[in-house]
Amino acid sequence: MRAFGDIKKGYYKAINDQSNFHDVWYALYTLAMAETGEGWNMLMYDTIQAKGAFACVYWIIFVIIKMYVILNVLTAIIFHKLEVNTR
């Protein structure tokens, strides 16, 4: 929130009235939207225009950790539970 909270509206319109970093709930909503892969690149472009290279590094790390690691672990847990239940 501190890093991107002062961005009012983005050039690519990914940061707007509904998805922004102005308070905790909007920030969580925006990050949950980005976690699913929906428009995260436009969020990245909007924050890069406002904050520079720091934003690029932040979003790359966020995507690697959230999308690829956590979602894959959750998928593996679901498949494991399904496999155990079918035995």
C-alpha positions as CSV (number, residue, x, y, z in Angstrom):
1,M,0.0,0.0,0.0
2,R,2.8,2.4,0.8
3,A,4.6,1.8,-2.4
4,F,1.6,2.2,-4.8
5,G,-1.0,4.0,-2.6
6,D,-0.5,7.4,-4.1
7,I,-1.3,6.3,-7.7
8,K,-4.6,7.9,-8.5
9,K,-5.4,6.4,-12.0
10,G,-3.2,4.6,-14.4
11,Y,-2.5,5.3,-18.0
12,Y,-3.6,1.8,-19.0
13,K,-6.7,2.2,-16.7
14,A,-5.8,-1.0,-14.7
15,I,-5.6,1.2,-11.5
16,N,-9.0,2.9,-11.2
17,D,-11.7,3.5,-8.6
18,Q,-12.3,-0.3,-8.0
19,S,-8.8,-1.7,-8.2
20,N,-6.1,0.4,-6.5
21,F,-3.8,0.5,-3.5
22,H,-5.5,3.3,-1.6
23,D,-6.5,1.2,1.4
24,V,-6.1,-2.4,2.6
25,W,-9.3,-3.8,1.1
26,Y,-8.8,-2.3,-2.3
27,A,-5.2,-3.5,-2.3
28,L,-6.2,-7.0,-1.3
29,Y,-8.8,-7.0,-4.1
30,T,-6.3,-5.7,-6.6
31,L,-3.7,-8.3,-5.6
32,A,-6.3,-11.1,-5.7
33,M,-7.3,-10.0,-9.2
34,A,-3.6,-10.0,-10.2
35,E,-3.1,-13.4,-8.6
36,T,-5.6,-15.0,-10.9
37,G,-3.7,-13.6,-13.8
38,E,-6.5,-11.2,-14.8
39,G,-4.8,-8.0,-16.0
40,W,-1.7,-8.2,-13.9
41,N,0.4,-6.9,-16.7
42,M,-1.7,-3.7,-17.1
43,L,-1.3,-3.2,-13.3
44,M,2.4,-3.6,-13.8
45,Y,2.5,-1.1,-16.6
46,D,0.5,1.5,-14.6
47,T,2.7,1.1,-11.5
48,I,5.9,1.3,-13.7
49,Q,4.8,4.6,-15.2
50,A,4.3,6.0,-11.7
51,K,7.2,4.4,-9.7
52,G,9.8,3.2,-12.2
53,A,11.9,0.1,-12.2
54,F,11.0,-0.8,-8.6
55,A,7.4,-1.6,-9.7
56,C,8.7,-4.0,-12.4
57,V,10.8,-5.9,-9.9
58,Y,7.9,-6.1,-7.5
59,W,5.4,-7.5,-10.1
60,I,7.9,-10.0,-11.5
61,I,8.6,-11.3,-8.0
62,F,4.8,-11.3,-7.2
63,V,4.0,-13.3,-10.3
64,I,6.7,-15.9,-9.7
65,I,5.7,-16.4,-6.1
66,K,1.9,-16.2,-6.3
67,M,0.9,-17.5,-9.6
68,Y,3.5,-20.3,-10.2
69,V,4.3,-21.5,-6.7
70,I,1.2,-21.0,-4.5
71,L,-1.4,-21.9,-7.2
72,N,0.5,-25.0,-8.2
73,V,0.8,-26.1,-4.6
74,L,-2.9,-25.7,-4.1
75,T,-3.6,-27.6,-7.3
76,A,-1.3,-30.4,-6.1
77,I,-3.1,-30.6,-2.7
78,I,-6.5,-30.8,-4.4
79,F,-5.3,-33.6,-6.7
80,H,-3.7,-35.5,-3.8
81,K,-7.0,-35.3,-1.9
82,L,-8.9,-36.6,-4.9
83,E,-6.5,-39.4,-5.3
84,V,-6.8,-40.4,-1.7
85,N,-10.6,-40.3,-1.9
86,T,-10.7,-42.6,-4.9
87,R,-8.7,-45.4,-3.3
